Amino acid sequence: MTREEKAKIIEELSGKFQSTGYFYFTDAAGMTVAEVNNFRRKCFESGIEYRVIKNTLIKKALETVDADLSSLNDEVLKGFSGVLFADQDSASAPAKLIKKFKKEDQADRPKLKGASIEYDLFIGEEHLDTLAKLKSKNELIGEVIGLLQSPAKNVISSLQSGGQTLSGLLQTLSER
């Protein structure tokens, strides 16, 4: 690979790391070619970009990011590294995909090495369940709106039911 090609890859990765705060690092060492191809296909079908890139190029690209991602360099970027990029609407999609792939293929690979969610770091396989349960921004906004509407709905429904009870009581009294 020439210097120009490496510079182009680093520039492209830098743009990806800066434009999205949602990326996952995996270790797919030990997977067969068929398993890797199957994993790539599932990533493509889910709208997730999966790339295998040399660790040195990833490190150079991460140096250009404004956020402090230095702990990724030391702990995560060793051995075989694949990067999963997710869009903002589905930050938990890569974690769900990894879990689903492991379950369907009864494999222990790919392993989650680390993830960045809005530049907050999750390092290690033990965070896979937590990352898979993350809600999207729209889901969280919907929950907050629902919580804010709940007290108003309760007041309105109690007033409406109270009005019906009162009219029923008056009607009963007038009939006597």
Phi and psi restraints in degrees (value plus and minus 20) as a CYANA .aco file:
   2 THR   PHI    -101.6   -61.6
   2 THR   PSI     146.4   186.4
   3 ARG   PHI     -81.7   -41.7
   3 ARG   PSI     -57.3   -17.3
   4 GLU   PHI     -84.8   -44.8
   4 GLU   PSI     -61.2   -21.2
   5 GLU   PHI     -85.5   -45.5
   5 GLU   PSI     -61.9   -21.9
   6 LYS   PHI     -83.4   -43.4
   6 LYS   PSI     -62.9   -22.9
   7 ALA   PHI     -82.7   -42.7
   7 ALA   PSI     -58.5   -18.5
   8 LYS   PHI     -85.1   -45.1
   8 LYS   PSI     -63.2   -23.2
   9 ILE   PHI     -84.3   -44.3
   9 ILE   PSI     -63.1   -23.1
  10 ILE   PHI     -82.7   -42.7
  10 ILE   PSI     -63.0   -23.0
  11 GLU   PHI     -83.5   -43.5
  11 GLU   PSI     -63.2   -23.2
  12 GLU   PHI     -83.9   -43.9
  12 GLU   PSI     -64.9   -24.9
  13 LEU   PHI     -83.7   -43.7
  13 LEU   PSI     -60.8   -20.8
  14 SER   PHI     -78.3   -38.3
  14 SER   PSI     -64.3   -24.3
  15 GLY   PHI     -81.6   -41.6
  15 GLY   PSI     -61.6   -21.6
  16 LYS   PHI     -84.1   -44.1
  16 LYS   PSI     -66.7   -26.7
  17 PHE   PHI     -84.8   -44.8
  17 PHE   PSI     -53.3   -13.3
  18 GLN   PHI    -100.7   -60.7
  18 GLN   PSI     -52.5   -12.5
  19 SER   PHI    -101.3   -61.3
  19 SER   PSI     -43.9    -3.9
  20 THR   PHI    -148.9  -108.9
  20 THR   PSI     116.6   156.6
  21 GLY   PHI    -114.4   -74.4
  21 GLY   PSI     -10.7    29.3
  22 TYR   PHI    -137.7   -97.7
  22 TYR   PSI      80.7   120.7
  23 PHE   PHI    -167.6  -127.6
  23 PHE   PSI     128.3   168.3
  24 TYR   PHI    -143.1  -103.1
  24 TYR   PSI     122.6   162.6
  25 PHE   PHI    -130.6   -90.6
  25 PHE   PSI     111.0   151.0
  26 THR   PHI    -143.9  -103.9
  26 THR   PSI     140.8   180.8
  27 ASP   PHI    -138.3   -98.3
  27 ASP   PSI      91.5   131.5
  28 ALA   PHI    -129.3   -89.3
  28 ALA   PSI      -1.7    38.3
  29 ALA   PHI     -81.9   -41.9
  29 ALA   PSI     117.6   157.6
  30 GLY   PHI      74.2   114.2
  30 GLY   PSI     -27.8    12.2
  31 MET   PHI    -101.6   -61.6
  31 MET   PSI     125.1   165.1
  32 THR   PHI     -95.9   -55.9
  32 THR   PSI     146.1   186.1
  33 VAL   PHI     -80.1   -40.1
  33 VAL   PSI     -60.7   -20.7
  34 ALA   PHI     -83.7   -43.7
  34 ALA   PSI     -61.2   -21.2
  35 GLU   PHI     -85.6   -45.6
  35 GLU   PSI     -61.7   -21.7
  36 VAL   PHI     -84.3   -44.3
  36 VAL   PSI     -63.9   -23.9
  37 ASN   PHI     -82.7   -42.7
  37 ASN   PSI     -59.8   -19.8
  38 ASN   PHI     -83.3   -43.3
  38 ASN   PSI     -62.8   -22.8
  39 PHE   PHI     -84.3   -44.3
  39 PHE   PSI     -63.2   -23.2
  40 ARG   PHI     -80.4   -40.4
  40 ARG   PSI     -61.5   -21.5
  41 ARG   PHI     -82.4   -42.4
  41 ARG   PSI     -64.1   -24.1
  42 LYS   PHI     -86.6   -46.6
  42 LYS   PSI     -55.7   -15.7
  43 CYS   PHI     -82.5   -42.5
  43 CYS   PSI     -66.2   -26.2
  44 PHE   PHI     -80.9   -40.9
  44 PHE   PSI     -64.3   -24.3
  45 GLU   PHI     -83.8   -43.8
  45 GLU   PSI     -49.6    -9.6
  46 SER   PHI    -109.0   -69.0
  46 SER   PSI     -22.1    17.9
  47 GLY   PHI      58.0    98.0
  47 GLY   PSI       5.4    45.4
  48 ILE   PHI    -129.9   -89.9
  48 ILE   PSI     113.9   153.9
  49 GLU   PHI    -108.9   -68.9
  49 GLU   PSI     108.2   148.2
  50 TYR   PHI    -142.7  -102.7
  50 TYR   PSI     105.5   145.5
  51 ARG   PHI    -156.5  -116.5
  51 ARG   PSI     121.8   161.8
  52 VAL   PHI    -122.2   -82.2
  52 VAL   PSI     101.9   141.9
  53 ILE   PHI    -155.6  -115.6
  53 ILE   PSI     128.3   168.3
  54 LYS   PHI     -83.6   -43.6
  54 LYS   PSI     121.3   161.3
  55 ASN   PHI     -79.9   -39.9
  55 ASN   PSI     -57.8   -17.8
  56 THR   PHI     -83.9   -43.9
  56 THR   PSI     -57.5   -17.5
  57 LEU   PHI     -89.7   -49.7
  57 LEU   PSI     -58.3   -18.3
  58 ILE   PHI     -83.6   -43.6
  58 ILE   PSI     -64.1   -24.1
  59 LYS   PHI     -80.5   -40.5
  59 LYS   PSI     -63.6   -23.6
  60 LYS   PHI     -86.3   -46.3
  60 LYS   PSI     -56.8   -16.8
  61 ALA   PHI     -89.2   -49.2
  61 ALA   PSI     -57.4   -17.4
  62 LEU   PHI     -89.2   -49.2
  62 LEU   PSI     -45.5    -5.5
  63 GLU   PHI     -84.8   -44.8
  63 GLU   PSI     -44.0    -4.0
  64 THR   PHI    -104.3   -64.3
  64 THR   PSI     -32.4     7.6
  65 VAL   PHI     -96.9   -56.9
  65 VAL   PSI     118.8   158.8
  66 ASP   PHI     -87.2   -47.2
  66 ASP   PSI     -51.5   -11.5
  67 ALA   PHI     -94.3   -54.3
  67 ALA   PSI     137.8   177.8
  68 ASP   PHI    -104.9   -64.9
  68 ASP   PSI      82.7   122.7
  69 LEU   PHI    -137.2   -97.2
  69 LEU   PSI       7.6    47.6
  70 SER   PHI     -85.5   -45.5
  70 SER   PSI     -50.5   -10.5
  71 SER   PHI     -89.4   -49.4
  71 SER   PSI     -41.2    -1.2
  72 LEU   PHI     -85.7   -45.7
  72 LEU   PSI     -59.5   -19.5
  73 ASN   PHI     -78.8   -38.8
  73 ASN   PSI     -66.7   -26.7
  74 ASP   PHI     -94.3   -54.3
  74 ASP   PSI     -65.7   -25.7
  75 GLU   PHI    -116.4   -76.4
  75 GLU   PSI     -50.8   -10.8
  76 VAL   PHI    -119.7   -79.7
  76 VAL   PSI     -60.9   -20.9
  77 LEU   PHI    -106.4   -66.4
  77 LEU   PSI      47.7    87.7
  78 LYS   PHI    -153.0  -113.0
  78 LYS   PSI     123.1   163.1
  79 GLY   PHI      54.7    94.7
  79 GLY   PSI    -171.0  -131.0
  80 PHE   PHI     -99.1   -59.1
  80 PHE   PSI      99.8   139.8
  81 SER   PHI    -143.0  -103.0
  81 SER   PSI     108.8   148.8
  82 GLY   PHI    -137.1   -97.1
  82 GLY   PSI     126.0   166.0
  83 VAL   PHI    -137.7   -97.7
  83 VAL   PSI     109.8   149.8
  84 LEU   PHI    -128.8   -88.8
  84 LEU   PSI     104.4   144.4
  85 PHE   PHI    -126.8   -86.8
  85 PHE   PSI     108.6   148.6
  86 ALA   PHI    -137.0   -97.0
  86 ALA   PSI     132.2   172.2
  87 ASP   PHI    -104.0   -64.0
  87 ASP   PSI     151.2   191.2
  88 GLN   PHI     -88.0   -48.0
  88 GLN   PSI     -43.7    -3.7
  89 ASP   PHI     -95.6   -55.6
  89 ASP   PSI     -40.3    -0.3
  90 SER   PHI    -156.6  -116.6
  90 SER   PSI      43.6    83.6
  91 ALA   PHI     -86.1   -46.1
  91 ALA   PSI     -47.0    -7.0
  92 SER   PHI    -112.2   -72.2
  92 SER   PSI     -24.3    15.7
  93 ALA   PHI     -79.5   -39.5
  93 ALA   PSI     -63.0   -23.0
  94 PRO   PHI     -82.4   -42.4
  94 PRO   PSI     -59.9   -19.9
  95 ALA   PHI     -84.7   -44.7
  95 ALA   PSI     -61.6   -21.6
  96 LYS   PHI     -84.3   -44.3
  96 LYS   PSI     -58.6   -18.6
  97 LEU   PHI     -85.4   -45.4
  97 LEU   PSI     -63.0   -23.0
  98 ILE   PHI     -81.8   -41.8
  98 ILE   PSI     -66.1   -26.1
  99 LYS   PHI     -81.2   -41.2
  99 LYS   PSI     -65.0   -25.0
 100 LYS   PHI     -83.9   -43.9
 100 LYS   PSI     -62.6   -22.6
 101 PHE   PHI     -82.6   -42.6
 101 PHE   PSI     -63.1   -23.1
 102 LYS   PHI     -84.0   -44.0
 102 LYS   PSI     -59.1   -19.1
 103 LYS   PHI     -90.2   -50.2
 103 LYS   PSI     -65.4   -25.4
 104 GLU   PHI     -88.4   -48.4
 104 GLU   PSI     -59.4   -19.4
 105 ASP   PHI    -116.0   -76.0
 105 ASP   PSI     -16.0    24.0
 106 GLN   PHI      24.5    64.5
 106 GLN   PSI      28.2    68.2
 107 ALA   PHI    -137.7   -97.7
 107 ALA   PSI     137.9   177.9
 108 ASP   PHI    -120.5   -80.5
 108 ASP   PSI     -13.4    26.6
 109 ARG   PHI    -140.4  -100.4
 109 ARG   PSI     131.7   171.7
 110 PRO   PHI     -97.8   -57.8
 110 PRO   PSI     129.5   169.5
 111 LYS   PHI    -115.9   -75.9
 111 LYS   PSI     123.2   163.2
 112 LEU   PHI     -99.8   -59.8
 112 LEU   PSI      99.7   139.7
 113 LYS   PHI    -110.1   -70.1
 113 LYS   PSI     -58.5   -18.5
 114 GLY   PHI    -197.1  -157.1
 114 GLY   PSI     145.7   185.7
 115 ALA   PHI    -169.3  -129.3
 115 ALA   PSI     133.5   173.5
 116 SER   PHI    -143.1  -103.1
 116 SER   PSI      98.5   138.5
 117 ILE   PHI    -136.8   -96.8
 117 ILE   PSI      88.1   128.1
 118 GLU   PHI      32.3    72.3
 118 GLU   PSI      20.1    60.1
 119 TYR   PHI      45.9    85.9
 119 TYR   PSI      -5.1    34.9
 120 ASP   PHI    -112.5   -72.5
 120 ASP   PSI     111.3   151.3
 121 LEU   PHI    -116.1   -76.1
 121 LEU   PSI     118.4   158.4
 122 PHE   PHI    -145.3  -105.3
 122 PHE   PSI      89.6   129.6
 123 ILE   PHI    -131.7   -91.7
 123 ILE   PSI     102.6   142.6
 124 GLY   PHI      95.7   135.7
 124 GLY   PSI     134.5   174.5
 125 GLU   PHI     -83.8   -43.8
 125 GLU   PSI     -47.3    -7.3
 126 GLU   PHI     -85.8   -45.8
 126 GLU   PSI     -34.5     5.5
 127 HIS   PHI    -111.1   -71.1
 127 HIS   PSI     -18.5    21.5
 128 LEU   PHI     -81.1   -41.1
 128 LEU   PSI     -63.8   -23.8
 129 ASP   PHI     -84.6   -44.6
 129 ASP   PSI     -61.8   -21.8
 130 THR   PHI     -81.7   -41.7
 130 THR   PSI     -65.1   -25.1
 131 LEU   PHI     -86.6   -46.6
 131 LEU   PSI     -54.8   -14.8
 132 ALA   PHI     -89.3   -49.3
 132 ALA   PSI     -44.8    -4.8
 133 LYS   PHI    -110.6   -70.6
 133 LYS   PSI     -22.4    17.6
 134 LEU   PHI     -81.2   -41.2
 134 LEU   PSI     121.6   161.6
 135 LYS   PHI    -118.9   -78.9
 135 LYS   PSI     131.0   171.0
 136 SER   PHI     -94.6   -54.6
 136 SER   PSI     146.3   186.3
 137 LYS   PHI     -79.8   -39.8
 137 LYS   PSI     -62.2   -22.2
 138 ASN   PHI     -85.2   -45.2
 138 ASN   PSI     -58.2   -18.2
 139 GLU   PHI     -84.5   -44.5
 139 GLU   PSI     -61.2   -21.2
 140 LEU   PHI     -86.1   -46.1
 140 LEU   PSI     -61.0   -21.0
 141 ILE   PHI     -83.3   -43.3
 141 ILE   PSI     -61.5   -21.5
 142 GLY   PHI     -81.6   -41.6
 142 GLY   PSI     -61.0   -21.0
 143 GLU   PHI     -84.8   -44.8
 143 GLU   PSI     -61.6   -21.6
 144 VAL   PHI     -84.6   -44.6
 144 VAL   PSI     -63.4   -23.4
 145 ILE   PHI     -82.9   -42.9
 145 ILE   PSI     -62.1   -22.1
 146 GLY   PHI     -81.0   -41.0
 146 GLY   PSI     -61.2   -21.2
 147 LEU   PHI     -86.9   -46.9
 147 LEU   PSI     -56.9   -16.9
 148 LEU   PHI     -90.8   -50.8
 148 LEU   PSI     -53.2   -13.2
 149 GLN   PHI     -98.8   -58.8
 149 GLN   PSI     -43.9    -3.9
 150 SER   PHI     -77.0   -37.0
 150 SER   PSI     -70.3   -30.3
 151 PRO   PHI     -82.4   -42.4
 151 PRO   PSI     -58.5   -18.5
 152 ALA   PHI     -85.4   -45.4
 152 ALA   PSI     -60.6   -20.6
 153 LYS   PHI     -83.9   -43.9
 153 LYS   PSI     -59.9   -19.9
 154 ASN   PHI     -83.7   -43.7
 154 ASN   PSI     -62.6   -22.6
 155 VAL   PHI     -83.9   -43.9
 155 VAL   PSI     -66.1   -26.1
 156 ILE   PHI     -83.2   -43.2
 156 ILE   PSI     -64.3   -24.3
 157 SER   PHI     -87.0   -47.0
 157 SER   PSI     -56.6   -16.6
 158 SER   PHI     -89.6   -49.6
 158 SER   PSI     -55.0   -15.0
 159 LEU   PHI     -86.7   -46.7
 159 LEU   PSI     -61.4   -21.4
 160 GLN   PHI     -86.3   -46.3
 160 GLN   PSI     -63.3   -23.3
 161 SER   PHI     -90.2   -50.2
 161 SER   PSI     -53.1   -13.1
 162 GLY   PHI     -86.3   -46.3
 162 GLY   PSI     -57.5   -17.5
 163 GLY   PHI     -84.2   -44.2
 163 GLY   PSI     -60.3   -20.3
 164 GLN   PHI     -88.8   -48.8
 164 GLN   PSI     -57.6   -17.6
 165 THR   PHI     -86.2   -46.2
 165 THR   PSI     -61.7   -21.7
 166 LEU   PHI     -85.2   -45.2
 166 LEU   PSI     -63.6   -23.6
 167 SER   PHI     -87.1   -47.1
 167 SER   PSI     -56.7   -16.7
 168 GLY   PHI     -85.0   -45.0
 168 GLY   PSI     -58.8   -18.8
 169 LEU   PHI     -85.9   -45.9
 169 LEU   PSI     -64.7   -24.7
 170 LEU   PHI     -83.5   -43.5
 170 LEU   PSI     -59.5   -19.5
 171 GLN   PHI     -84.6   -44.6
 171 GLN   PSI     -61.3   -21.3
 172 THR   PHI     -83.6   -43.6
 172 THR   PSI     -63.6   -23.6
 173 LEU   PHI     -85.2   -45.2
 173 LEU   PSI     -58.2   -18.2
 174 SER   PHI     -89.6   -49.6
 174 SER   PSI     -49.1    -9.1
 175 GLU   PHI     -93.2   -53.2
 175 GLU   PSI     -46.8    -6.8
